[in-house]
Amino acid sequence: MRDAIRWGILGTGQIAGLFAKGLREIPEARLVAVGSRSSQNAERFARQYGVARAYATYEELVRDAEVDVVYVATPHTAHREHCVLALDHGKPVLCEKPFTVNAAEATAVVAAARARGLFCMEAMWMHFVPVMRELETLVSAGTIGDVRMLTAHLGIPFEFAPQHRLFDPALGGGALLDLGVYPLSLALRLMGKPIRISSQAVLGRTGVDEQCTVLLEFPEGRQAAITTSLRNRTPDDATLMGTEGMIHLHAPIYRPETLSLVRTPRIALASETSRIREFADRLGLDRLTHNRWVREAVDFVRTERVTRRVIGNGYAHEALEVMRCLREGLWESPLMPLAESVELMRTVDAIRLEWTRQGRE
């Protein structure tokens, strides 16, 4: 077995616990330290997940010489501060999504990582699971032709609680930043940088977006439509549509295991149909036979289902990518480049600007 990579977790919330469980699936990973703002929370987390050292401050965690890499799992609004804190102390960073709350903060984190020559990556875990690698391979190979449209949805009906981070604007609450970044990231990954963005949001009692719809236009007339919500359940899936077929990414979009590939030929125009009939006549086929021939040529559809299971709860995949990059001396992951994280935050900024403009009208 290769030398273990020693992890420290900055934060003790729910997502930190899920990541700790994910690390258990990796023989070469060791969770050696956890940091919190309170000794009670740190010690509780350490007992629950078998962590050797529990720190009552984040500073103590990042100063631990036996920590090789830090996973930042604090609320969204603290990501920039805590990523930079870890980087300033020489620690490579895996930051929970969203990378930050805006493009300016994302750019600052990237600058800090590059200035220190340290690895940094956003933990957008959907991009590391095996079926996503399959999807990107199919698209790159032109399996569904020229990609033209994407629809994606993620909505979970949460009980309203004004003090909870999801509904607290001071903690970066709202559907877009917590859930919508998944389908948005997928759209940017598969279709590039949008040239036009429109969006509408429903703001709740605390002022956060509890529901929103986003329309993205890309070069050459390609489009994406995204819905996200804290109020209601959505299909939690995505469909990518091309000139020669479709790929349906099955729920849940944030940790998919299955996709369906639908290959569909283009429907023949009247002139093409006439040529088919003329050819059938030359073969001496009766009218009923060549009508069926035309119908089958138009309606033929072939569907393939692909399943690729995740390891454990799915969090191991992003950790494995970090460990691979650290062993290879990389400053960023080719699977989740920092420029992509910054562009996602630019898109989020543009969407929120749309809401502000609408509020002034």
Secondary structure, DSSP 8 states (H G I E B T S, - for coil): ----EEEEEE--SHHHHHHHHHHTT-TTEEEEEEE-SSHHHHHHHHHHHT-SEEESSHHHHHH-TT--EEEE-S-GGGHHHHHHHHHHTT--EEEESSS-SSHHHHHHHHHHHHHHT--EEEE-GGGGSHHHHHHHHHHHTTTT-SEEEEEEEEE------TTSGGG-GGGT-SHIIIIIHHHHHHHHHHH-S-SEEEEEEEE-TTSSEEEEEEEEEEGGGEEEEEEEESSS-----EEEEETTEEEEE-S-TTS--EEEEEE------HHHHHHHHHHHHHTT--HHHHHHHHHHHHH--EEEEEE---STTTTHHHHHHHHHHHHTT-SS-SSS-HHHHHHHHHHHHHHHHHHHHHHH-
